[in-house]
Structure formats: C-alpha cells, structure tokens
Amino acid sequence: MLAVRRLDAGDVTGARALNDLFATAFDDPQSYSSAPPPDRYLRTVLGRADVVALVAQDGAEMVGALVAYVLPKLEQERSEVYLYDLAVAASHRRSGVATALITQLRAIAAEIGAWVVYVQADHGDDPAIALYSKLGQREDVLHFDIPVRATK
C-alpha cells in the first residue's frame, strides 16, 4: 500500500534515500550522489518550514519523492510553492505515485495559504508534460540559469 509522508529534521536517512532515488531516476549521480552533505546540513534543511520533502513508500521501499520550496511573495500576502524535483522509481511509474505526491503537496500548500504550486518540465519529457497538463494549466515560458559569479 502506498504511503506518502513529509520528511522532517530527523529523517536524514530518508533524505539520503531521496537523493539516491533522484540520482537514479534522473541519471544524474554527479548532482545527487557525488558530494553528499553532512547530517547536520540535512537536519537543518529538512527542519525548515519553507522546504517540503515528500516521499512515497510501498511498504519499506521508497518509490517516489518530491522536493518543493515555499516562496513568500511581496505583491500580496501570499506564497507560491515551487515543485523543484519529482521522481518515481522505474518499477512504479504510471501507477499514481507522482499524482499522490503532488496531491499531498497541494494539501500542504493549501494549509499554508499558498495560492499556487508551479513546476517546470523540459521539452521532450513527455510523461512529465502529460502529468502536469492533467493537473494544471500549461504556460510556455523560458528558463534561464544565471551564474552567481560573473563569467568573462
């Protein structure tokens, strides 16, 4: 039976498993596994109210995970929730895991008074685009990564 839960400051092992799942699902061990942060860092980040880390478990097996960030806005007294990472183990794709994770995220967003959950999908990631189109309104935007240090 699928269970979705939010990781908290005591879930360092869960955070490490979440990163392992992301490394495998995204085929990106460089980003998610090559420089694991210390336990102290994970406890601090997981303890923040503006960080939402959800995991889906089928029994003891982690089969999905999601990380989102709450962004307070200045134009009105409200927040947005940015769904940054979402992955489902290959063995459990197309079985409702991602929808269950997003449903829980939407409930958390409603609890804190956020007005929207938003997410981006890459061109060519048809499964993600289909999922997000089913759950929300599509907006075609451009995404830019701006380095924190100027390059020559």
N, CA, C and O atoms as a GROMACS GRO file, in nm:
protein
  608
    1MET      N    1   0.084  -0.118   0.000
    1MET     CA    2   0.000   0.000   0.000
    1MET      C    3   0.088   0.124   0.000
    1MET      O    4   0.186   0.132   0.074
    2LEU      N    5   0.054   0.221  -0.083
    2LEU     CA    6   0.132   0.343  -0.098
    2LEU      C    7   0.104   0.438   0.018
    2LEU      O    8  -0.011   0.464   0.053
    3ALA      N    9   0.212   0.490   0.077
    3ALA     CA   10   0.201   0.590   0.184
    3ALA      C   11   0.291   0.707   0.149
    3ALA      O   12   0.406   0.688   0.110
    4VAL      N   13   0.239   0.828   0.163
    4VAL     CA   14   0.316   0.950   0.138
    4VAL      C   15   0.337   1.019   0.271
    4VAL      O   16   0.244   1.036   0.349
    5ARG      N   17   0.462   1.059   0.295
    5ARG     CA   18   0.491   1.130   0.419
    5ARG      C   19   0.594   1.240   0.393
    5ARG      O   20   0.672   1.235   0.298
    6ARG      N   21   0.590   1.340   0.481
    6ARG     CA   22   0.684   1.451   0.474
    6ARG      C   23   0.804   1.420   0.562
    6ARG      O   24   0.790   1.378   0.677
    7LEU      N   25   0.923   1.440   0.505
    7LEU     CA   26   1.044   1.424   0.584
    7LEU      C   27   1.059   1.544   0.677
    7LEU      O   28   1.022   1.656   0.643
    8ASP      N   29   1.115   1.518   0.797
    8ASP     CA   30   1.142   1.626   0.891
    8ASP      C   31   1.289   1.621   0.930
    8ASP      O   32   1.365   1.541   0.875
    9ALA      N   33   1.328   1.704   1.023
    9ALA     CA   34   1.470   1.718   1.061
    9ALA      C   35   1.531   1.587   1.109
    9ALA      O   36   1.653   1.572   1.104
   10GLY      N   37   1.451   1.494   1.154
   10GLY     CA   38   1.504   1.366   1.200
   10GLY      C   39   1.518   1.262   1.091
   10GLY      O   40   1.560   1.149   1.119
   11ASP      N   41   1.484   1.296   0.967
   11ASP     CA   42   1.481   1.199   0.857
   11ASP      C   43   1.602   1.207   0.766
   11ASP      O   44   1.588   1.210   0.643
   12VAL      N   45   1.721   1.210   0.825
   12VAL     CA   46   1.844   1.217   0.744
   12VAL      C   47   1.856   1.095   0.653
   12VAL      O   48   1.893   1.109   0.536
   13THR      N   49   1.825   0.977   0.703
   13THR     CA   50   1.832   0.856   0.622
   13THR      C   51   1.734   0.866   0.505
   13THR      O   52   1.766   0.826   0.393
   14GLY      N   53   1.615   0.919   0.530
   14GLY     CA   54   1.517   0.938   0.423
   14GLY      C   55   1.566   1.036   0.319
   14GLY      O   56   1.543   1.016   0.199
   15ALA      N   57   1.633   1.142   0.362
   15ALA     CA   58   1.686   1.241   0.267
   15ALA      C   59   1.793   1.178   0.180
   15ALA      O   60   1.801   1.206   0.060
   16ARG      N   61   1.875   1.095   0.239
   16ARG     CA   62   1.980   1.028   0.160
   16ARG      C   63   1.917   0.931   0.058
   16ARG      O   64   1.963   0.922  -0.056
   17ALA      N   65   1.814   0.860   0.099
   17ALA     CA   66   1.744   0.769   0.007
   17ALA      C   67   1.674   0.849  -0.103
   17ALA      O   68   1.672   0.807  -0.219
   18LEU      N   69   1.618   0.965  -0.069
   18LEU     CA   70   1.555   1.053  -0.167
   18LEU      C   71   1.657   1.095  -0.272
   18LEU      O   72   1.629   1.089  -0.392
   19ASN      N   73   1.776   1.137  -0.228
   19ASN     CA   74   1.880   1.177  -0.323
   19ASN      C   75   1.926   1.060  -0.409
   19ASN      O   76   1.954   1.079  -0.527
   20ASP      N   77   1.933   0.940  -0.352
   20ASP     CA   78   1.968   0.822  -0.431
   20ASP      C   79   1.863   0.795  -0.538
   20ASP      O   80   1.897   0.762  -0.652
   21LEU      N   81   1.736   0.809  -0.501
   21LEU     CA   82   1.628   0.789  -0.598
   21LEU      C   83   1.638   0.892  -0.710
   21LEU      O   84   1.625   0.856  -0.827
   22PHE      N   85   1.662   1.019  -0.676
   22PHE     CA   86   1.678   1.123  -0.778
   22PHE      C   87   1.798   1.092  -0.869
   22PHE      O   88   1.788   1.106  -0.991
   23ALA      N   89   1.910   1.051  -0.810
   23ALA     CA   90   2.030   1.021  -0.890
   23ALA      C   91   2.001   0.914  -0.994
   23ALA      O   92   2.044   0.925  -1.108
   24THR      N   93   1.927   0.811  -0.953
   24THR     CA   94   1.893   0.702  -1.045
   24THR      C   95   1.788   0.745  -1.146
   24THR      O   96   1.806   0.726  -1.266
   25ALA      N   97   1.679   0.804  -1.099
   25ALA     CA   98   1.568   0.840  -1.189
   25ALA      C   99   1.609   0.945  -1.291
   25ALA      O  100   1.564   0.940  -1.406
   26PHE      N  101   1.693   1.041  -1.250
   26PHE     CA  102   1.736   1.148  -1.341
   26PHE      C  103   1.866   1.112  -1.415
   26PHE      O  104   1.913   1.190  -1.498
   27ASP      N  105   1.922   0.994  -1.384
   27ASP     CA  106   2.052   0.954  -1.440
   27ASP      C  107   2.153   1.067  -1.419
   27ASP      O  108   2.222   1.108  -1.512
   28ASP      N  109   2.161   1.115  -1.294
   28ASP     CA  110   2.247   1.229  -1.261
   28ASP      C  111   2.317   1.208  -1.126
   28ASP      O  112   2.294   1.282  -1.031
   29PRO      N  113   2.404   1.105  -1.119
   29PRO     CA  114   2.473   1.083  -0.992
   29PRO      C  115   2.567   1.198  -0.954
   29PRO      O  116   2.596   1.218  -0.836
   30GLN      N  117   2.615   1.273  -1.054
   30GLN     CA  118   2.704   1.385  -1.025
   30GLN      C  119   2.634   1.487  -0.934
   30GLN      O  120   2.694   1.534  -0.837
   31SER      N  121   2.510   1.522  -0.964
   31SER     CA  122   2.438   1.622  -0.885
   31SER      C  123   2.388   1.566  -0.752
   31SER      O  124   2.392   1.636  -0.651
   32TYR      N  125   2.341   1.442  -0.752
   32TYR     CA  126   2.268   1.391  -0.636
   32TYR      C  127   2.346   1.296  -0.546
   32TYR      O  128   2.303   1.269  -0.434
   33SER      N  129   2.461   1.246  -0.591
   33SER     CA  130   2.533   1.148  -0.510
   33SER      C  131   2.681   1.176  -0.490
   33SER      O  132   2.742   1.118  -0.401
   34SER      N  133   2.740   1.262  -0.571
   34SER     CA  134   2.886   1.276  -0.569
   34SER      C  135   2.940   1.350  -0.446
   34SER      O  136   3.054   1.328  -0.407
   35ALA      N  137   2.861   1.437  -0.387
   35ALA     CA  138   2.909   1.516  -0.272
   35ALA      C  139   2.799   1.524  -0.167
   35ALA      O  140   2.743   1.631  -0.144
   36PRO      N  141   2.767   1.411  -0.103
   36PRO     CA  142   2.657   1.412  -0.007
   36PRO      C  143   2.683   1.509   0.108
   36PRO      O  144   2.792   1.511   0.165
   37PRO      N  145   2.582   1.588   0.142
   37PRO     CA  146   2.600   1.685   0.251
   37PRO      C  147   2.606   1.613   0.386
   37PRO      O  148   2.556   1.501   0.400
   38PRO      N  149   2.666   1.678   0.485
   38PRO     CA  150   2.671   1.617   0.619
   38PRO      C  151   2.532   1.612   0.684
   38PRO      O  152   2.442   1.687   0.646
   39ASP      N  153   2.518   1.523   0.780
   39ASP     CA  154   2.391   1.507   0.851
   39ASP      C  155   2.341   1.640   0.907
   39ASP      O  156   2.222   1.668   0.899
   40ARG      N  157   2.429   1.720   0.962
   40ARG     CA  158   2.393   1.849   1.021
   40ARG      C  159   2.321   1.936   0.919
   40ARG      O  160   2.219   1.998   0.950
   41TYR      N  161   2.373   1.941   0.798
   41TYR     CA  162   2.312   2.021   0.692
   41TYR      C  163   2.173   1.968   0.658
   41TYR      O  164   2.078   2.046   0.648
   42LEU      N  165   2.162   1.837   0.640
   42LEU     CA  166   2.032   1.778   0.606
   42LEU      C  167   1.930   1.804   0.716
   42LEU      O  168   1.815   1.836   0.686
   43ARG      N  169   1.970   1.791   0.842
   43ARG     CA  170   1.876   1.819   0.953
   43ARG      C  171   1.829   1.964   0.948
   43ARG      O  172   1.711   1.991   0.971
   44THR      N  173   1.920   2.056   0.920
   44THR     CA  174   1.884   2.198   0.914
   44THR      C  175   1.786   2.226   0.801
   44THR      O  176   1.685   2.293   0.821
   45VAL      N  177   1.815   2.174   0.682
   45VAL     CA  178   1.729   2.200   0.566
   45VAL      C  179   1.593   2.134   0.584
   45VAL      O  180   1.489   2.195   0.558
   46LEU      N  181   1.592   2.008   0.630
   46LEU     CA  182   1.465   1.939   0.650
   46LEU      C  183   1.381   2.002   0.760
   46LEU      O  184   1.259   1.984   0.761
   47GLY      N  185   1.442   2.074   0.851
   47GLY     CA  186   1.370   2.139   0.959
   47GLY      C  187   1.308   2.272   0.921
   47GLY      O  188   1.234   2.330   0.999
   48ARG      N  189   1.337   2.320   0.803
   48ARG     CA  190   1.284   2.449   0.757
   48ARG      C  191   1.139   2.435   0.711
   48ARG      O  192   1.105   2.339   0.642
   49ALA      N  193   1.056   2.529   0.750
   49ALA     CA  194   0.915   2.527   0.710
   49ALA      C  195   0.898   2.553   0.561
   49ALA      O  196   0.796   2.514   0.503
   50ASP      N  197   0.995   2.619   0.498
   50ASP     CA  198   0.982   2.654   0.357
   50ASP      C  199   1.041   2.547   0.263
   50ASP      O  200   1.049   2.568   0.142
   51VAL      N  201   1.081   2.434   0.320
   51VAL     CA  202   1.129   2.322   0.240
   51VAL      C  203   1.033   2.205   0.262
   51VAL      O  204   1.009   2.164   0.376
   52VAL      N  205   0.979   2.153   0.153
   52VAL     CA  206   0.886   2.041   0.160
   52VAL      C  207   0.949   1.923   0.087
   52VAL      O  208   0.966   1.925  -0.035
   53ALA      N  209   0.985   1.821   0.163
   53ALA     CA  210   1.040   1.698   0.105
   53ALA      C  211   0.942   1.586   0.136
   53ALA      O  212   0.921   1.550   0.252
   54LEU      N  213   0.883   1.531   0.032
   54LEU     CA  214   0.785   1.423   0.046
   54LEU      C  215   0.840   1.295  -0.014
   54LEU      O  216   0.909   1.298  -0.116
   55VAL      N  217   0.808   1.184   0.049
   55VAL     CA  218   0.846   1.054  -0.007
   55VAL      C  219   0.722   0.965  -0.013
   55VAL      O  220   0.633   0.973   0.071
   56ALA      N  221   0.719   0.882  -0.115
   56ALA     CA  222   0.614   0.780  -0.130
   56ALA      C  223   0.679   0.646  -0.108
   56ALA      O  224   0.782   0.614  -0.167
   57GLN      N  225   0.617   0.567  -0.021
   57GLN     CA  226   0.671   0.436   0.009
   57GLN      C  227   0.567   0.329  -0.019
   57GLN      O  228   0.448   0.345   0.009
   58ASP      N  229   0.614   0.220  -0.075
   58ASP     CA  230   0.535   0.100  -0.094
   58ASP      C  231   0.593   0.000   0.005
   58ASP      O  232   0.693  -0.067  -0.024
   59GLY      N  233   0.532  -0.010   0.122
   59GLY     CA  234   0.591  -0.085   0.231
   59GLY      C  235   0.716  -0.012   0.278
   59GLY      O  236   0.710   0.107   0.308
   60ALA      N  237   0.828  -0.081   0.283
   60ALA     CA  238   0.953  -0.019   0.327
   60ALA      C  239   1.030   0.044   0.211
   60ALA      O  240   1.129   0.114   0.234
   61GLU      N  241   0.986   0.021   0.087
   61GLU     CA  242   1.058   0.070  -0.030
   61GLU      C  243   1.014   0.211  -0.069
   61GLU      O  244   0.895   0.238  -0.086
   62MET      N  245   1.113   0.302  -0.082
   62MET     CA  246   1.084   0.436  -0.132
   62MET      C  247   1.068   0.428  -0.283
   62MET      O  248   1.162   0.389  -0.354
   63VAL      N  249   0.950   0.464  -0.332
   63VAL     CA  250   0.921   0.450  -0.475
   63VAL      C  251   0.899   0.584  -0.545
   63VAL      O  252   0.883   0.590  -0.666
   64GLY      N  253   0.898   0.692  -0.467
   64GLY     CA  254   0.881   0.824  -0.526
   64GLY      C  255   0.924   0.930  -0.427
   64GLY      O  256   0.925   0.907  -0.306
   65ALA      N  257   0.959   1.046  -0.479
   65ALA     CA  258   0.999   1.157  -0.392
   65ALA      C  259   0.977   1.289  -0.463
   65ALA      O  260   0.974   1.297  -0.586
   66LEU      N  261   0.962   1.391  -0.382
   66LEU     CA  262   0.935   1.524  -0.433
   66LEU      C  263   1.002   1.624  -0.339
   66LEU      O  264   1.000   1.605  -0.217
   67VAL      N  265   1.060   1.729  -0.394
   67VAL     CA  266   1.112   1.840  -0.314
   67VAL      C  267   1.055   1.968  -0.371
   67VAL      O  268   1.059   1.992  -0.491
   68ALA      N  269   1.001   2.050  -0.280
   68ALA     CA  270   0.942   2.178  -0.321
   68ALA      C  271   0.984   2.286  -0.222
   68ALA      O  272   1.025   2.258  -0.110
   69TYR      N  273   0.975   2.410  -0.266
   69TYR     CA  274   1.016   2.524  -0.186
   69TYR      C  275   0.905   2.628  -0.181
   69TYR      O  276   0.844   2.660  -0.283
   70VAL      N  277   0.878   2.678  -0.062
   70VAL     CA  278   0.776   2.781  -0.042
   70VAL      C  279   0.842   2.917  -0.061
   70VAL      O  280   0.943   2.948   0.003
   71LEU      N  281   0.785   2.996  -0.150
   71LEU     CA  282   0.841   3.128  -0.182
   71LEU      C  283   0.744   3.237  -0.143
   71LEU      O  284   0.642   3.256  -0.211
   72PRO      N  285   0.772   3.311  -0.036
   72PRO     CA  286   0.685   3.423   0.003
   72PRO      C  287   0.692   3.533  -0.103
   72PRO      O  288   0.798   3.561  -0.158
   73LYS      N  289   0.579   3.595  -0.131
   73LYS     CA  290   0.572   3.698  -0.234
   73LYS      C  291   0.558   3.836  -0.170
   73LYS      O  292   0.518   3.848  -0.055
   74LEU      N  293   0.592   3.939  -0.244
   74LEU     CA  294   0.580   4.076  -0.195
   74LEU      C  295   0.458   4.148  -0.250
   74LEU      O  296   0.408   4.242  -0.186
   75GLU      N  297   0.408   4.107  -0.366
   75GLU     CA  298   0.297   4.181  -0.428
   75GLU      C  299   0.166   4.162  -0.354
   75GLU      O  300   0.077   4.247  -0.362
   76GLN      N  301   0.154   4.051  -0.282
   76GLN     CA  302   0.037   4.025  -0.198
   76GLN      C  303   0.084   3.939  -0.082
   76GLN      O  304   0.193   3.881  -0.086
   77GLU      N  305   0.003   3.932   0.022
   77GLU     CA  306   0.037   3.846   0.134
   77GLU      C  307   0.000   3.702   0.099
   77GLU      O  308  -0.107   3.652   0.134
   78ARG      N  309   0.091   3.638   0.028
   78ARG     CA  310   0.070   3.500  -0.016
   78ARG      C  311   0.204   3.440  -0.057
   78ARG      O  312   0.305   3.510  -0.068
   79SER      N  313   0.203   3.312  -0.079
   79SER     CA  314   0.322   3.239  -0.121
   79SER      C  315   0.290   3.155  -0.244
   79SER      O  316   0.175   3.126  -0.274
   80GLU      N  317   0.396   3.118  -0.312
   80GLU     CA  318   0.389   3.019  -0.419
   80GLU      C  319   0.473   2.900  -0.374
   80GLU      O  320   0.565   2.914  -0.293
   81VAL      N  321   0.442   2.784  -0.424
   81VAL     CA  322   0.521   2.666  -0.394
   81VAL      C  323   0.581   2.617  -0.525
   81VAL      O  324   0.510   2.586  -0.620
   82TYR      N  325   0.714   2.610  -0.528
   82TYR     CA  326   0.786   2.567  -0.647
   82TYR      C  327   0.823   2.419  -0.632
   82TYR      O  328   0.907   2.384  -0.549
   83LEU      N  329   0.762   2.336  -0.712
   83LEU     CA  330   0.793   2.194  -0.715
   83LEU      C  331   0.921   2.179  -0.798
   83LEU      O  332   0.919   2.190  -0.920
   84TYR      N  333   1.031   2.153  -0.728
   84TYR     CA  334   1.162   2.155  -0.792
   84TYR      C  335   1.203   2.019  -0.848
   84TYR      O  336   1.245   2.010  -0.964
   85ASP      N  337   1.190   1.914  -0.770
   85ASP     CA  338   1.228   1.779  -0.813
   85ASP      C  339   1.114   1.682  -0.783
   85ASP      O  340   1.053   1.688  -0.677
   86LEU      N  341   1.087   1.595  -0.877
   86LEU     CA  342   0.987   1.489  -0.859
   86LEU      C  343   1.036   1.368  -0.938
   86LEU      O  344   1.066   1.378  -1.057
   87ALA      N  345   1.044   1.254  -0.871
   87ALA     CA  346   1.088   1.132  -0.939
   87ALA      C  347   1.012   1.013  -0.884
   87ALA      O  348   0.974   1.010  -0.767
   88VAL      N  349   0.992   0.916  -0.971
   88VAL     CA  350   0.928   0.789  -0.934
   88VAL      C  351   1.019   0.677  -0.984
   88VAL      O  352   1.069   0.682  -1.097
   89ALA      N  353   1.040   0.577  -0.900
   89ALA     CA  354   1.120   0.461  -0.939
   89ALA      C  355   1.061   0.399  -1.064
   89ALA      O  356   0.939   0.393  -1.079
   90ALA      N  357   1.146   0.353  -1.153
   90ALA     CA  358   1.101   0.296  -1.280
   90ALA      C  359   0.998   0.186  -1.261
   90ALA      O  360   0.905   0.173  -1.340
   91SER      N  361   1.013   0.108  -1.157
   91SER     CA  362   0.921  -0.004  -1.131
   91SER      C  363   0.781   0.040  -1.091
   91SER      O  364   0.688  -0.042  -1.091
   92HIS      N  365   0.764   0.168  -1.056
   92HIS     CA  366   0.634   0.216  -1.008
   92HIS      C  367   0.576   0.331  -1.092
   92HIS      O  368   0.480   0.394  -1.050
   93ARG      N  369   0.634   0.357  -1.206
   93ARG     CA  370   0.584   0.466  -1.291
   93ARG      C  371   0.448   0.430  -1.348
   93ARG      O  372   0.415   0.313  -1.370
   94ARG      N  373   0.370   0.533  -1.370
   94ARG     CA  374   0.234   0.522  -1.427
   94ARG      C  375   0.141   0.442  -1.336
   94ARG      O  376   0.051   0.372  -1.383
   95SER      N  377   0.165   0.454  -1.206
   95SER     CA  378   0.078   0.384  -1.110
   95SER      C  379   0.018   0.479  -1.007
   95SER      O  380  -0.037   0.434  -0.906
   96GLY      N  381   0.028   0.610  -1.031
   96GLY     CA  382  -0.033   0.707  -0.941
   96GLY      C  383   0.058   0.763  -0.834
   96GLY      O  384   0.013   0.842  -0.751
   97VAL      N  385   0.184   0.723  -0.833
   97VAL     CA  386   0.277   0.770  -0.730
   97VAL      C  387   0.299   0.921  -0.741
   97VAL      O  388   0.287   0.993  -0.641
   98ALA      N  389   0.330   0.970  -0.859
   98ALA     CA  390   0.354   1.114  -0.877
   98ALA      C  391   0.229   1.195  -0.842
   98ALA      O  392   0.239   1.300  -0.778
   99THR      N  393   0.114   1.147  -0.884
   99THR     CA  394  -0.011   1.217  -0.851
   99THR      C  395  -0.035   1.219  -0.701
   99THR      O  396  -0.080   1.320  -0.647
  100ALA      N  397  -0.004   1.109  -0.632
  100ALA     CA  398  -0.020   1.106  -0.486
  100ALA      C  399   0.074   1.206  -0.418
  100ALA      O  400   0.035   1.272  -0.323
  101LEU      N  401   0.196   1.216  -0.466
  101LEU     CA  402   0.292   1.312  -0.410
  101LEU      C  403   0.243   1.456  -0.432
  101LEU      O  404   0.248   1.538  -0.341
  102ILE      N  405   0.197   1.485  -0.553
  102ILE     CA  406   0.150   1.620  -0.584
  102ILE      C  407   0.022   1.651  -0.506
  102ILE      O  408   0.004   1.765  -0.462
  103THR      N  409  -0.064   1.554  -0.488
  103THR     CA  410  -0.186   1.575  -0.409
  103THR      C  411  -0.150   1.615  -0.266
  103THR      O  412  -0.211   1.705  -0.210
  104GLN      N  413  -0.051   1.547  -0.208
  104GLN     CA  414  -0.007   1.583  -0.073
  104GLN      C  415   0.056   1.722  -0.070
  104GLN      O  416   0.034   1.798   0.024
  105LEU      N  417   0.135   1.754  -0.173
  105LEU     CA  418   0.195   1.887  -0.180
  105LEU      C  419   0.087   1.995  -0.191
  105LEU      O  420   0.098   2.100  -0.127
  106ARG      N  421  -0.016   1.970  -0.269
  106ARG     CA  422  -0.125   2.066  -0.281
  106ARG      C  423  -0.194   2.087  -0.147
  106ARG      O  424  -0.232   2.199  -0.114
  107ALA      N  425  -0.212   1.981  -0.070
  107ALA     CA  426  -0.274   1.994   0.062
  107ALA      C  427  -0.186   2.078   0.155
  107ALA      O  428  -0.238   2.162   0.229
  108ILE      N  429  -0.056   2.058   0.152
  108ILE     CA  430   0.036   2.138   0.232
  108ILE      C  431   0.031   2.284   0.188
  108ILE      O  432   0.028   2.375   0.270
  109ALA      N  433   0.031   2.305   0.056
  109ALA     CA  434   0.024   2.442   0.003
  109ALA      C  435  -0.104   2.512   0.049
  109ALA      O  436  -0.100   2.629   0.085
  110ALA      N  437  -0.214   2.441   0.047
  110ALA     CA  438  -0.341   2.499   0.093
  110ALA      C  439  -0.334   2.532   0.242
  110ALA      O  440  -0.383   2.637   0.284
  111GLU      N  441  -0.275   2.444   0.321
  111GLU     CA  442  -0.262   2.467   0.465
  111GLU      C  443  -0.187   2.595   0.497
  111GLU      O  444  -0.222   2.666   0.591
  112ILE      N  445  -0.083   2.624   0.419
  112ILE     CA  446  -0.001   2.742   0.449
  112ILE      C  447  -0.050   2.867   0.377
  112ILE      O  448   0.008   2.974   0.390
  113GLY      N  449  -0.158   2.853   0.301
  113GLY     CA  450  -0.216   2.969   0.233
  113GLY      C  451  -0.150   3.005   0.102
  113GLY      O  452  -0.168   3.117   0.054
  114ALA      N  453  -0.075   2.914   0.042
  114ALA     CA  454  -0.015   2.942  -0.088
  114ALA      C  455  -0.125   2.950  -0.193
  114ALA      O  456  -0.229   2.887  -0.179
  115TRP      N  457  -0.102   3.027  -0.296
  115TRP     CA  458  -0.207   3.043  -0.398
  115TRP      C  459  -0.185   2.953  -0.518
  115TRP      O  460  -0.278   2.933  -0.597
  116VAL      N  461  -0.062   2.897  -0.534
  116VAL     CA  462  -0.036   2.812  -0.650
  116VAL      C  463   0.085   2.723  -0.622
  116VAL      O  464   0.174   2.760  -0.545
  117VAL      N  465   0.085   2.607  -0.685
  117VAL     CA  466   0.204   2.523  -0.694
  117VAL      C  467   0.247   2.531  -0.840
  117VAL      O  468   0.165   2.511  -0.929
  118TYR      N  469   0.374   2.559  -0.865
  118TYR     CA  470   0.418   2.561  -1.004
  118TYR      C  471   0.540   2.473  -1.023
  118TYR      O  472   0.614   2.445  -0.928
  119VAL      N  473   0.559   2.429  -1.147
  119VAL     CA  474   0.664   2.334  -1.181
  119VAL      C  475   0.705   2.359  -1.325
  119VAL      O  476   0.626   2.409  -1.405
  120GLN      N  477   0.827   2.325  -1.358
  120GLN     CA  478   0.869   2.332  -1.497
  120GLN      C  479   0.898   2.191  -1.546
  120GLN      O  480   0.931   2.102  -1.468
  121ALA      N  481   0.886   2.172  -1.676
  121ALA     CA  482   0.919   2.044  -1.739
  121ALA      C  483   1.004   2.074  -1.861
  121ALA      O  484   0.987   2.175  -1.928
  122ASP      N  485   1.095   1.984  -1.888
  122ASP     CA  486   1.183   2.003  -2.003
  122ASP      C  487   1.113   1.958  -2.131
  122ASP      O  488   1.035   1.863  -2.131
  123HIS      N  489   1.143   2.028  -2.241
  123HIS     CA  490   1.094   1.985  -2.372
  123HIS      C  491   1.140   1.842  -2.394
  123HIS      O  492   1.255   1.809  -2.367
  124GLY      N  493   1.050   1.757  -2.442
  124GLY     CA  494   1.084   1.619  -2.468
  124GLY      C  495   1.055   1.525  -2.352
  124GLY      O  496   1.060   1.403  -2.368
  125ASP      N  497   1.026   1.580  -2.234
  125ASP     CA  498   0.991   1.495  -2.119
  125ASP      C  499   0.840   1.476  -2.121
  125ASP      O  500   0.767   1.530  -2.039
  126ASP      N  501   0.796   1.396  -2.219
  126ASP     CA  502   0.653   1.380  -2.244
  126ASP      C  503   0.574   1.327  -2.124
  126ASP      O  504   0.463   1.375  -2.099
  127PRO      N  505   0.627   1.229  -2.047
  127PRO     CA  506   0.550   1.184  -1.931
  127PRO      C  507   0.526   1.296  -1.829
  127PRO      O  508   0.416   1.308  -1.775
  128ALA      N  509   0.628   1.377  -1.802
  128ALA     CA  510   0.610   1.487  -1.707
  128ALA      C  511   0.511   1.590  -1.763
  128ALA      O  512   0.424   1.638  -1.690
  129ILE      N  513   0.524   1.623  -1.890
  129ILE     CA  514   0.434   1.720  -1.951
  129ILE      C  515   0.290   1.671  -1.945
  129ILE      O  516   0.199   1.748  -1.916
  130ALA      N  517   0.268   1.543  -1.972
  130ALA     CA  518   0.133   1.487  -1.966
  130ALA      C  519   0.078   1.493  -1.824
  130ALA      O  520  -0.038   1.530  -1.804
  131LEU      N  521   0.160   1.458  -1.726
  131LEU     CA  522   0.116   1.462  -1.586
  131LEU      C  523   0.078   1.603  -1.545
  131LEU      O  524  -0.031   1.626  -1.493
  132TYR      N  525   0.167   1.698  -1.569
  132TYR     CA  526   0.141   1.836  -1.526
  132TYR      C  527   0.025   1.898  -1.603
  132TYR      O  528  -0.049   1.979  -1.547
  133SER      N  529   0.009   1.862  -1.730
  133SER     CA  530  -0.105   1.913  -1.808
  133SER      C  531  -0.236   1.862  -1.752
  133SER      O  532  -0.337   1.933  -1.753
  134LYS      N  533  -0.235   1.737  -1.703
  134LYS     CA  534  -0.356   1.679  -1.643
  134LYS      C  535  -0.394   1.751  -1.513
  134LYS      O  536  -0.512   1.763  -1.480
  135LEU      N  537  -0.293   1.799  -1.441
  135LEU     CA  538  -0.316   1.856  -1.308
  135LEU      C  539  -0.328   2.009  -1.307
  135LEU      O  540  -0.381   2.066  -1.211
  136GLY      N  541  -0.280   2.074  -1.410
  136GLY     CA  542  -0.280   2.221  -1.404
  136GLY      C  543  -0.281   2.284  -1.542
  136GLY      O  544  -0.297   2.217  -1.644
  137GLN      N  545  -0.263   2.414  -1.541
  137GLN     CA  546  -0.265   2.494  -1.664
  137GLN      C  547  -0.123   2.512  -1.715
  137GLN      O  548  -0.033   2.548  -1.639
  138ARG      N  549  -0.103   2.487  -1.843
  138ARG     CA  550   0.029   2.499  -1.903
  138ARG      C  551   0.058   2.643  -1.941
  138ARG      O  552  -0.026   2.713  -1.998
  139GLU      N  553   0.180   2.687  -1.909
  139GLU     CA  554   0.230   2.817  -1.953
  139GLU      C  555   0.364   2.793  -2.020
  139GLU      O  556   0.451   2.729  -1.961
  140ASP      N  557   0.382   2.842  -2.139
  140ASP     CA  558   0.511   2.827  -2.207
  140ASP      C  559   0.599   2.946  -2.170
  140ASP      O  560   0.570   3.060  -2.206
  141VAL      N  561   0.707   2.916  -2.098
  141VAL     CA  562   0.800   3.020  -2.053
  141VAL      C  563   0.942   2.976  -2.085
  141VAL      O  564   0.966   2.861  -2.120
  142LEU      N  565   1.033   3.067  -2.072
  142LEU     CA  566   1.175   3.037  -2.088
  142LEU      C  567   1.239   3.034  -1.950
  142LEU      O  568   1.200   3.110  -1.862
  143HIS      N  569   1.334   2.948  -1.933
  143HIS     CA  570   1.406   2.933  -1.807
  143HIS      C  571   1.551   2.972  -1.832
  143HIS      O  572   1.611   2.930  -1.931
  144PHE      N  573   1.608   3.053  -1.742
  144PHE     CA  574   1.747   3.094  -1.755
  144PHE      C  575   1.822   3.063  -1.626
  144PHE      O  576   1.771   3.090  -1.517
  145ASP      N  577   1.940   3.007  -1.636
  145ASP     CA  578   2.029   2.989  -1.522
  145ASP      C  579   2.130   3.102  -1.527
  145ASP      O  580   2.206   3.115  -1.623
  146ILE      N  581   2.131   3.184  -1.423
  146ILE     CA  582   2.223   3.296  -1.416
  146ILE      C  583   2.330   3.262  -1.311
  146ILE      O  584   2.297   3.243  -1.194
  147PRO      N  585   2.457   3.255  -1.352
  147PRO     CA  586   2.560   3.219  -1.255
  147PRO      C  587   2.572   3.324  -1.146
  147PRO      O  588   2.549   3.442  -1.169
  148VAL      N  589   2.608   3.280  -1.026
  148VAL     CA  590   2.619   3.374  -0.914
  148VAL      C  591   2.748   3.456  -0.922
  148VAL      O  592   2.757   3.563  -0.863
  149ARG      N  593   2.845   3.406  -0.994
  149ARG     CA  594   2.968   3.481  -1.016
  149ARG      C  595   2.975   3.515  -1.164
  149ARG      O  596   2.950   3.430  -1.249
  150ALA      N  597   3.008   3.638  -1.194
  150ALA     CA  598   3.018   3.682  -1.333
  150ALA      C  599   3.125   3.603  -1.405
  150ALA      O  600   3.231   3.573  -1.349
  151THR      N  601   3.098   3.569  -1.529
  151THR     CA  602   3.197   3.499  -1.611
  151THR      C  603   3.251   3.596  -1.714
  151THR      O  604   3.184   3.692  -1.752
  152LYS      N  605   3.372   3.571  -1.757
  152LYS     CA  606   3.435   3.662  -1.855
  152LYS      C  607   3.390   3.632  -1.993
  152LYS      O  608   3.432   3.698  -2.088
   0.00000   0.00000   0.00000
